[in-house]
Amino acid sequence: MATGPTKLSMAQALNQALRDAMAEDETVYVFGEDVGPLGGVFRITDGLTAEFGEDRCFDTPLAESGIVGMAVGMAMNGMRPVVEMQFDAFAYPAFEQIASHVAKTRNRTRGRVGLPMVIRVPYAGGIGGVEHHCDSSEAYYAHTPGLTVVTPATPADAYFLLRGAIRSEDPVVFMEPKKLYWGKEEVDLSAPEPPIGRAVVRRPGTDATLISYGPSVATALEAAEAAAQEGRSLQVVDARSLVPFDDDTVCEAVRSTGRAVVVAEASGYASVASEIAARVTERCFHSLAAPVRRVTGFDIPYPPPKLERFQLPSVDRILDAVDDLQWEDQ
């Protein structure tokens, strides 16, 4: 295991997390479409087959339902499978396995059988991909009781959250923002590991709180920086974990400013953004100076690459929402 600060991209951090987990625990197996010698379409599993052998990191047929179904059997028999769905929308054929078996086995067996497995899902847009390559599918998993759902926004969180997910005794859907794979930052792999289920304040602020997760955190931070140039102080909270959700950290942040905007790439109707807005409204009602706003993708199928800039939340759309937060009293 590497120690001390080192500059890593999110893709490299995920690769290191898998490598360290496989080195420490021989029951960890990695498999999926093209994850073996090729190293995955995003090279997240690069070098793992060469280091650990074809029995530990291997390719599967193009059959997502079969991939997850095999992982269920392996997890029932003492292994810790980590499977890759390659692209967000490619996971839909496996959803019956996920909803009917992965999420329900512990409850079905009255707690006697857990499924320590991780389903990695590269998701969301920003890469100029076509339909079936840029879906934000997190709401399907967050709505399914029995699943833990996490999504990192930084290389450090990618490393530590994946390590925690692999150690979990219950199934974790690990949502990886594709457009953040190549951004680098200093990561100290020997730092304390943040627990799953804990949000973090990425930027302090006093005027309003931007709540985001995964691919939209970077956009929220850009909006906060732009707002600062105009004399407005925006706080940015990264949820990190969608299930379980950290109400305490999020609500403490919102109460400190009295205004909130939720930013997410997924379509807005019946979304994770909707749930966050509802939870904040219920818990912070008497502290709010204005209704909670949302800035999300539009309620349409994902558009062609030349149009995706209109679909994704932008700095301008976020700042417009902030401007609508009833500032008459200031």
N, C-alpha and C positions, 0 to 999 in steps of 0.2 A: 504493500500500500504506500502510495506517495504521501509525503508529509510536508508541512510548511507551505507558505504561499507560492502559488504558481499560476501563470496566466493560462486560462483554459476557455475554450468555447463551450457552449452548452452541449454540443455533440460530443466533445472530448470529455466533458464532465460525466455525461451519461455512460460513455464507454468505460471510463475509469471506475464508476460505481459498479457496473456489471463485472468488470475484471476483479475488483476487490472482493465482491460478494462471492464470485465463483472460486476465488483462491481460498477464501476463509471457510466456505461451506460446500462440500462436495455434493450436497443434495440440490444445489441450484443448477438448473438447466435453462438454456436460452434457445428458443427456436421460433421459426416463422418463415415467411416467404423471402428467400434470398439473403437471409441473415448469416449464412455460413461463410464459405470462402469469399464471397463478394463483399461481405461486411454490411449488408443492408443498403437500400437505395440512398439513405442519408449517411451511411458509413458509421452508424452508431455501434455496430457490433464488429467493427474492423479489428482483425487480429485475434478474435476470441477462439475461432476454430483452430487456428494454428497453435495457440497456446494451450488450449484445454482439450483439444481433440474433437472429432466429429460426433462422439457420443454425448458431449456436453453442450455443444453449440452447432445446430444443424438446420438444414433447409427442410421445408415441408411442401407438400403439394399445395396448389392454389385452392384451398378449401378452408375458409376461416372457421366455419362451424366445426370442422374436424380438428383444427388446431386447438380451439378452446376446449372442445370435448375431450381431447387427449390430455390436455393440461388438467382438467377436472380429475380424471382417473389417476394421473400422476400425483396430484396434491393429496388425494385420498390415501395414497400409498407411501407417504412419507417424503415426497420430493417437493421442491420449491420451484415450480416452473415459472419462467418469465417469457411471455409470448409477445410477439410484435404483430400488429395488424397492418403494418406498412403505410396505409393511408386511412384517414378518418372514416370515409364512407365505405371503405372495403370491409369494415368491421360489421356492417349491418347483417350479413348472412350469419354471423355468430351471435346475434343479439338474442335469439331464442335460447341458446345455451347459457348466455350470461344472465338473462332474466329468470329463466326457469330453474337453473341448476346452480350456477356460480353464486348467485345472490341468496339462494334459499336453502342451501344444504345445511348450514349450521342450525337454522331454525327448524328445518324438516327433521333433523336428527336430535332435536332437543339439546343442542350444544355438544353432542358427542363427536361430531365430525366437522372440523374446520377445513377451509380450503386456503392454505398459504400460497397464493399465486398472484402474479402481477400481469395485467393486460396493458401493454404499452400501445398507446394510440397517438401517432403524430397527427395533429389536428390544426384547423383554422387556416386562414388565408395569408396573403401578403407575399406569396412566392410566384404569382403569375400562373398558377395552376388552373386546370380546367375543372369542370364538374366532376364530382366524386373524388377530388383531390384537395378540397379546401373547406370541407364542412366543419362547422363547430357543433359537435354532437354531444357536448357535455351534459345537456339537460336530460337526455335519455338515461344516462347512468346516474345522475344525481337524483332522479325521480324514482330510482329502483332501490327499495330498502334492502339492506344487506351488503351494499357495496361502499367501500371507501373510495372517494374520488379526489385526486390531487392534481395540481398543475403548476409547475415552476415557472418563474419569470426571469430567473437569473441562473448562471452556471452553478453557483454555489448551492442554490436550492435544488437544482436538478440533481446534483450529486447526493446531497444529504436526504432529500425526500425519496429518491429511488432506493437508497440503502435502507431507509426505514420501511419502505413499502415491501421490499424483499423479505425483511425480518418479520413483517406482520403475520399474525396467525390467521388473518382473514383476507379475502380477496380485495385487491386494490386495482382500480382503473387509473392508470397513470397517463395523463393527457399532456403531450409534449408539443409546445407551440413551434411549428416548423420554421416560421420566419425568424425565430430567435436562435436557431441551431448554431449560427456562425458568429454571433457576437461574443467577444472575449472580455474577461475581467479577471482580476486577481482572486484566486480561490485558495483558502487555507483548509486543506483537507483534514487537518488535525483539530480544527475548531469544534466547539460543542455542537452537537447535532440538534437542530430545531425539531420539536416533536410534530408529528402530523396532527393537524387540527388547530394550528396556531397561525393567525394572520400576523402581518408585520407592517409597521408604518414606514414607508419608503422615503417620504419627504414630509417634514413638519409644515404646518400651515395654520392660519388662524381664521380665515374668511369662509372657507368651504372645504368639504372633504370629497375627494374623488375616490371611489371604491372600485377596484378592478381586480383582474386576475389574469394569469397566463399572458397571451400575446398582446393584450391591451394595456398592460402596466406601463410598458415603454411609452406608449402614446399618451397615457395620462401624465407621465412625468414630463414629457415634452410640452403638454398643455400647461402644466404648473409652471414650467420655466418661462413660457411665453406670457402667462398671466403676471408673473413677477415683474416682467418688463413694463407692464401697465399698472403696477402698484397694487396688485391683488395677490394675497397669500393663500395658496391652495395646498392643502394637505393631501397626500396620496397614500392609500392603504392597499396593500396587496393581500388578497384573501388567502392565496396559496392552496388552501384546502377548501373544497366545495362541500364535501361530506367527510367528516363532521365540519360544521361551519363555526367559526370563532365569533359568536355574537358579542362577547365581552370586549374584545379589542376593537371591533368595528364600531360598536355603539359608543364606546368611550370616545373614539375619534370624532364621531358625528356630534355627540353632545358638546364637544369642545368648540365646535365651529357653528353649529345650529343649521347647517345647510349641507346637502349631500347630492352628488351626481354619481350614478352607477354607470360604468363604462365597460362594454363587452362586445365582442365581434358577432356573437350569435344573434339570430333574429330575436326581436324583442318580445313577441307574444309567447306567453307560457314558458318563459326562459329562466335561467339562473339569475339573470339581472332582475327579472320580475320578483323572484323569491327574495333576493337581497333587499330590494326596495320595500317589499312588504314587511320583512323582518325589522328593518330600520324604522319604518313608520310605526309599527306596533310598539316597539321598545323605546323609541326616542320621541314620541309624538309631542310631548310637552316641552321638548328642547328645540324643536324645529321651527325656524323662522319662515320656512317655505316648504311646499311639497317636494318630496324626493323626485328628482328627474332621472331619466335614463337616456343614455346615448348608446345605441346598439346597431347591429346590422338591420337591414330592411327585411320585411317578411316576404321574401322571394327566394326561389332557388338561387344558388350561388351563381353570379354572373360570369361571363367570359372575362379573360384576363385584362382586356383593355378597359373594362368597366369596373374592376374590383375596387379601384380607389374611391368610387362613389359608395360602395357597399360598406366599406370598413369605417369604423369611427375615426374621425380626424381631429386634429388640434382645433380647427375652426368650429367643428360641430360641438366639441366639448366646451369651448369658450362661449359659444352661443347659449348652451344649456346653463352655464354658470351665470351668464348675464340675465337669465330669466328667473333667478332665485330671489326675487323680491328684495331689492336693495334700497328701497325707499327710506328705510329707517337709518341709513348710514350717510 
